[in-house]
Amino acid sequence: MRTHRALVIGGGVIGMCCAYSLARRGIGVTVLERDEIGSGASFGNAGTISPGHPPINRPGRIREAVLQMLNPSSPLYVAPRWDPSLFRWLWAFSRKCTAAHVEACMRVMAPLGREAIDEFGRLVEDEDLDCEYIPGGYYEVCRTPAGAEQARHEVELLREHGYGAVTLTGEALKEREPALAAGTTGGAYFPDAATCHPHRFVLEVAERTRRLGGQLFTGRTVAEIMERGAAVTGVRLADGEVIEADSVVLATGAYSPGLARKLGLDLPIQPGKGYHRDLALDDGGAPNLQVPCVLSESSVFCTPLDGFVRFAGTMEFSGLNHRMRKGRLEQLTKAARQYIDGLGAAEPISEWCGLRPVTSDGLPIIGPVPGRDGLLLATGHGMLGLTLGPITGRIIAEYIQDGAPSVEVRALRPDRF
Ligand SMILES: Cc1cc2nc3c(=O)[nH]c(=O)nc-3n(C[C@H](O)[C@H](O)[C@H](O)COP(=O)(O)OP(=O)(O)OC[C@H]3O[C@@H](n4cnc5c(N)ncnc54)[C@H](O)[C@@H]3O)c2cc1C
């Protein structure tokens, strides 16, 4: 009997978690990554595993976006340019900025989030992953009454869906994190969340996948997914080599629309650029932050990691490129200085940008493509790729091995658009 051969395109957190889950089930899996493992958006994200939060499509978001749109220092920025695919995406996005859509998303994402955090913890423990995993939650810190009100609303929504979120006064926050500056008006604590070193996590998952017999190839660019009739047969690489497979998993993050388009599939994904700036603890650059925080009004995540603090955030729609705008990097630490005492003047030890794959309805795309036997999509995770990595891997492996997943994810199917 011939064994099943699966190909995963993309070696980011999503591709690696899919490959790991397949290898764990004894399925022969090969990963094709055009660069290095974990070199895309999964390299430098904020490292929070943050389940159950509503999508970015929310009532009022479009008004907010229009007001902030052309301001290059606002957290959300759309670079002015002529791009019909961006206009189509913005139109589809705006139609989903409703209370009804938020509620529909919460009905799927709240239970999935609980599975996601369990799956993450289990994976770290079972495989003894060395990735600074801390299941200690994170804090939201506000400096305006409007920010505190928004945090209170988020807490209510999460509590309605079974999460243990709580609101906190400014004093209570300051007690838990002495590095917070005077003037903190309040915020929240999200105890169900966790943090880890995101790049180490991907590398550790890759290592375990290899041990389980998975084959990982770097520097291999997939040019095309091959089909015969209604079934995929494998891929063709940029150098012309053809690799055959029974299943192909497309997990190329923000780059997914290009390969999908060649198959006639139109994926409504835009690259949402985000930045990080890391400050070392030992040279007086970083504040002595004890707990991970998100700075509410400026949407900057501050994550203490081994020897440094990572400041990460901003959402910039400026196309499929890795150009870094200095001003937006500055914005991360400029915002942090208002909320946290003790940021020194030392040079950052790392500055980086990555592209989140953001769908127009704010939900990831996970599952088989109807009418294309053997083709599965695992993409569009937006701001939640790290959080949803292990559960996405499990879902994809269950689709391939059992024909259906053990969790309810029909709302994430690829043909919903
Ligand atoms: C600043 C910032 C902060 C974030 N913070 C968080 C957070 O705290 N928590 C969270 O859950 N998420 C966070 N995210 C989102 C998260 O990083 C992404 O959702 C996630 O990394 C997406 O993973 P991916 O595997 O789909 O994509 P990627 O990591 O981008 O991987 C895709 C891979 O596919 C490869 N590839 C592309 N085309 C081809 C091809 N043709 N052939 C072969 N290989 C190809 C690329 O080289 C790349 O390695 C953040 C993102 C940013 C930018």
The ligand as an ORCA input file, in Angstrom:
! r2SCAN-3c Opt
* xyz 0 1
  C       4.492     43.122     14.144
  C       3.676     41.865     14.211
  C       3.237     41.397     15.452
  C       2.468     40.239     15.527
  N       2.132     39.750     16.745
  C       1.471     38.573     16.848
  C       1.189     38.017     18.115
  O       1.573     38.545     19.150
  N       0.480     36.862     18.176
  C       0.040     36.217     17.036
  O      -0.633     35.194     17.142
  N       0.343     36.706     15.804
  C       1.044     37.863     15.689
  N       1.348     38.372     14.459
  C       0.846     37.689     13.251
  C       1.711     36.485     12.894
  O       3.065     36.839     12.890
  C       1.286     35.965     11.508
  O      -0.108     35.750     11.471
  C       1.972     34.660     11.198
  O       3.370     34.789     11.314
  C       1.626     34.169      9.798
  O       2.303     32.953      9.633
  P       2.404     32.265      8.215
  O       3.140     30.993      8.417
  O       1.052     32.220      7.586
  O       3.238     33.305      7.326
  P       4.817     33.576      7.277
  O       5.447     33.486      8.594
  O       4.985     34.850      6.528
  O       5.350     32.358      6.439
  C       5.095     32.190      5.069
  C       6.318     31.554      4.465
  O       6.032     31.197      3.113
  C       7.229     31.387      2.376
  N       6.856     31.467      0.964
  C       6.171     32.462      0.352
  N       6.014     32.188     -0.939
  C       6.624     30.994     -1.174
  C       6.788     30.178     -2.331
  N       6.294     30.549     -3.517
  N       7.472     29.000     -2.215
  C       7.977     28.607     -0.999
  N       7.847     29.355      0.115
  C       7.173     30.532      0.045
  C       7.819     32.659      2.953
  O       9.198     32.766      2.673
  C       7.502     32.495      4.434
  O       8.581     31.914      5.148
  C       2.106     39.537     14.338
  C       2.587     39.992     13.100
  C       3.358     41.134     13.023
  C       3.882     41.569     11.687
*
